[in-house]
């Protein structure tokens, strides 16, 4: 049954609604739209291990349950014949034995395939989990139907899975031209009008990407600020217009540009090649718009901050402004002019002492305040890099840093 397009908040709400229902969820969408990350994020938030299985490598239904054969021998070790073996699949959500510590652990992406823990009677113990079958349209119909039976009955050979086990699948539809040669149609018994899987189509949501970019330590403040201000209008993914720069490709592009220390000032032919390589020739229209916005994008001007004309509001803009201010200071030192007038010093201290917001909101919709200690570390690092931290004009920053650390220690103390 098709229930329309979803972003992560809507997906999460529907997943919760069907939590105690026999209906499972199937996510369809283009490559790189975040199907896998949505399911993994949902599992984390619900405190469940997520066991991801790429079913595209399975060739027949027997692969699901890992039906196998072994060799029987007599007392002398001579082979008597071939016998079937009742194995527990590597993906099965049961307790296992940690290979290093010997501890009893749950099955997750790190422990899949570990030796199964058994009780005194030799029986495994199953636990609640999210089992995620990825690449679901890759195998043939008979294998898809076998997975359907597993999801409906929660029966694995002679064992019954924990009642808290939930099944999710993700796939690329055969209706998508780029995937048609490599995938199979999904059985109507799974996602038809009376199917046992609720079909949801993952839609592009720039807000989700912005939130991810702002949290990614591998992306520089410049690209975080650029994304926050430009992504909504760039329209990087629009299937109707043939624009298909996926969120995954966009984020990988920003990481590569960050590694190369590229920004609006330093954006050369190599940077353009990086963008082209990660977005593809078919998305040249998106790439042209992106490059144009990069080259015309401006951060807060250091001179304007010192004069009091402007003052950043978000931490990302403030971090970028620190670099602009250092450029102003270094330029003035080179010209052997006064570093800051009394008025400018007051504006600079206001900039340093101001409390900034992260640009994201909490569950109640309130702005999240950034860490003052981390901002002072950014200022200190830039002043040291510019070789001007030793100047008396910046001596007050050390005192602020000590005060910030003292407050953090007081706040973290627990009785």
JOKAVEN-V151526 format. One record per residue. N is the residue number from 1. RES is the residue in one letter. SS is DSSP state (2 for helix, 1 for strand, 0 for the rest). PSI is psi as a letter, one per 30 degrees, with the letter a starting at -180 (999 if undefined). Layout:
BEGIN
N;RES;SS;PSI
N;RES;SS;PSI
END
This chain:
BEGIN
1;X;0;k
2;X;1;k
3;X;1;g
4;X;1;a
5;X;1;k
6;X;1;k
7;X;0;a
8;X;2;e
9;X;2;e
10;X;2;e
11;X;2;e
12;X;2;e
13;X;2;e
14;X;2;e
15;X;2;e
16;X;2;e
17;X;2;e
18;X;0;g
19;X;0;e
20;X;0;g
21;X;0;l
22;X;0;f
23;X;0;k
24;X;1;l
25;X;1;k
26;X;1;k
27;X;1;k
28;X;1;k
29;X;0;l
30;X;0;l
31;X;0;k
32;X;0;g
33;X;0;f
34;X;0;g
35;X;2;e
36;X;2;e
37;X;2;e
38;X;2;e
39;X;2;e
40;X;2;e
41;X;2;e
42;X;2;e
43;X;2;e
44;X;2;e
45;X;2;f
46;X;0;g
47;X;0;h
48;X;0;k
49;X;0;k
50;X;1;j
51;X;1;j
52;X;1;k
53;X;1;j
54;X;1;j
55;X;2;f
56;X;2;f
57;X;2;f
58;X;0;k
59;X;0;f
60;X;0;l
61;X;0;e
62;X;2;f
63;X;2;f
64;X;2;e
65;X;2;g
66;X;0;h
67;X;0;k
68;X;1;l
69;X;1;l
70;X;1;a
71;X;1;k
72;X;1;k
73;X;1;l
74;X;0;a
75;X;0;f
76;X;0;g
77;X;0;g
78;X;0;k
79;X;1;k
80;X;1;e
81;X;1;a
82;X;1;k
83;X;1;l
84;X;1;k
85;X;1;k
86;X;0;i
87;X;0;l
88;X;0;k
89;X;0;l
90;X;0;f
91;X;0;f
92;X;0;k
93;X;0;i
94;X;1;l
95;X;0;k
96;X;1;l
97;X;1;j
98;X;0;k
99;X;0;f
100;X;0;e
101;X;0;f
102;X;0;g
103;X;0;l
104;X;1;j
105;X;1;l
106;X;0;l
107;X;0;k
108;X;0;a
109;X;0;f
110;X;0;f
111;X;0;g
112;X;0;k
113;X;0;f
114;X;0;l
115;X;0;k
116;X;1;k
117;X;0;k
118;X;1;l
119;X;0;a
120;X;0;f
121;X;0;g
122;X;0;g
123;X;0;k
124;X;1;l
125;X;0;k
126;X;1;l
127;X;0;l
128;X;0;k
129;X;0;l
130;X;1;j
131;X;1;j
132;X;1;j
133;X;1;j
134;X;1;l
135;X;0;h
136;X;0;f
137;X;0;f
138;X;0;e
139;X;0;l
140;X;0;l
141;X;2;e
142;X;2;e
143;X;2;e
144;X;2;e
145;X;2;e
146;X;2;e
147;X;2;e
148;X;2;e
149;X;2;e
150;X;2;e
151;X;2;e
152;X;2;e
153;X;2;f
154;X;0;h
155;X;1;k
156;X;1;j
157;X;0;c
158;X;0;g
159;X;1;l
160;X;1;k
161;X;0;l
162;X;0;k
163;X;0;f
164;X;0;g
165;X;0;k
166;X;1;k
167;X;1;k
168;X;1;k
169;X;1;l
170;X;1;k
171;X;1;l
172;X;0;k
173;X;0;k
174;X;0;f
175;X;0;f
176;X;0;k
177;X;0;e
178;X;0;f
179;X;0;f
180;X;2;e
181;X;2;f
182;X;2;f
183;X;0;l
184;X;0;l
185;X;0;k
186;X;0;k
187;X;0;k
188;X;2;f
189;X;2;f
190;X;2;e
191;X;2;g
192;X;0;a
193;X;0;e
194;X;0;g
195;X;0;l
196;X;0;f
197;X;1;k
198;X;1;k
199;X;1;k
200;X;1;k
201;X;1;k
202;X;1;k
203;X;0;l
204;X;0;k
205;X;0;j
206;X;2;f
207;X;2;e
208;X;2;e
209;X;2;e
210;X;2;e
211;X;2;e
212;X;2;e
213;X;2;e
214;X;2;f
215;X;2;f
216;X;0;j
217;X;0;f
218;X;0;g
219;X;0;k
220;X;0;l
221;X;2;e
222;X;2;e
223;X;2;f
224;X;2;e
225;X;2;e
226;X;2;e
227;X;2;e
228;X;2;e
229;X;2;f
230;X;2;f
231;X;2;e
232;X;2;e
233;X;2;f
234;X;2;f
235;X;0;h
236;X;0;f
237;X;1;j
238;X;1;j
239;X;2;e
240;X;2;e
241;X;2;g
242;X;0;g
243;X;1;j
244;X;1;h
245;X;0;j
246;X;0;l
247;X;2;e
248;X;2;e
249;X;2;e
250;X;2;e
251;X;2;e
252;X;2;e
253;X;2;e
254;X;2;e
255;X;2;e
256;X;2;e
257;X;2;e
258;X;2;e
259;X;2;e
260;X;0;g
261;X;0;h
262;X;0;k
263;X;0;a
264;X;0;f
265;X;0;e
266;X;0;i
267;X;0;j
268;X;0;a
269;X;2;e
270;X;2;e
271;X;2;e
272;X;2;e
273;X;2;e
274;X;2;e
275;X;2;e
276;X;2;e
277;X;2;e
278;X;2;f
279;X;2;f
280;X;0;k
281;X;2;e
282;X;2;f
283;X;2;h
284;X;2;e
285;X;2;e
286;X;2;e
287;X;2;e
288;X;2;e
289;X;2;e
290;X;2;e
291;X;2;e
292;X;2;e
293;X;2;e
294;X;2;e
295;X;2;f
296;X;2;f
297;X;0;k
298;X;0;k
299;X;0;l
300;X;0;k
301;X;0;k
302;X;2;e
303;X;2;e
304;X;2;e
305;X;2;e
306;X;2;f
307;X;2;f
308;X;0;g
309;X;0;e
310;X;0;l
311;X;0;k
312;X;0;l
313;X;0;e
314;X;1;l
315;X;2;e
316;X;2;e
317;X;2;e
318;X;2;e
319;X;2;e
320;X;2;e
321;X;2;e
322;X;2;e
323;X;2;e
324;X;2;e
325;X;2;e
326;X;2;e
327;X;2;e
328;X;2;e
329;X;2;e
330;X;2;e
331;X;2;e
332;X;2;e
333;X;2;e
334;X;2;e
335;X;2;f
336;X;0;h
337;X;0;l
338;X;0;k
339;X;0;e
340;X;0;k
341;X;0;l
342;X;2;e
343;X;2;e
344;X;2;e
345;X;2;e
346;X;2;e
347;X;2;e
348;X;2;e
349;X;2;e
350;X;2;e
351;X;2;e
352;X;2;e
353;X;2;f
354;X;0;k
355;X;0;k
356;X;0;l
357;X;1;l
358;X;1;f
359;X;1;f
360;X;1;l
361;X;1;l
362;X;0;a
363;X;0;f
364;X;0;g
365;X;0;g
366;X;0;k
367;X;1;k
368;X;1;k
369;X;1;k
370;X;0;l
371;X;0;k
372;X;2;e
373;X;2;e
374;X;2;e
375;X;2;e
376;X;2;e
377;X;2;e
378;X;2;e
379;X;2;e
380;X;2;e
381;X;2;e
382;X;2;e
383;X;2;e
384;X;2;e
385;X;2;e
386;X;0;f
387;X;0;h
388;X;0;g
389;X;0;f
390;X;0;f
391;X;0;k
392;X;2;f
393;X;2;f
394;X;2;g
395;X;2;e
396;X;2;f
397;X;2;e
398;X;2;e
399;X;2;e
400;X;2;e
401;X;2;e
402;X;2;e
403;X;2;e
404;X;2;e
405;X;2;e
406;X;2;e
407;X;2;e
408;X;2;e
409;X;2;e
410;X;2;e
411;X;2;f
412;X;2;f
413;X;0;k
414;X;0;k
415;X;0;999
END
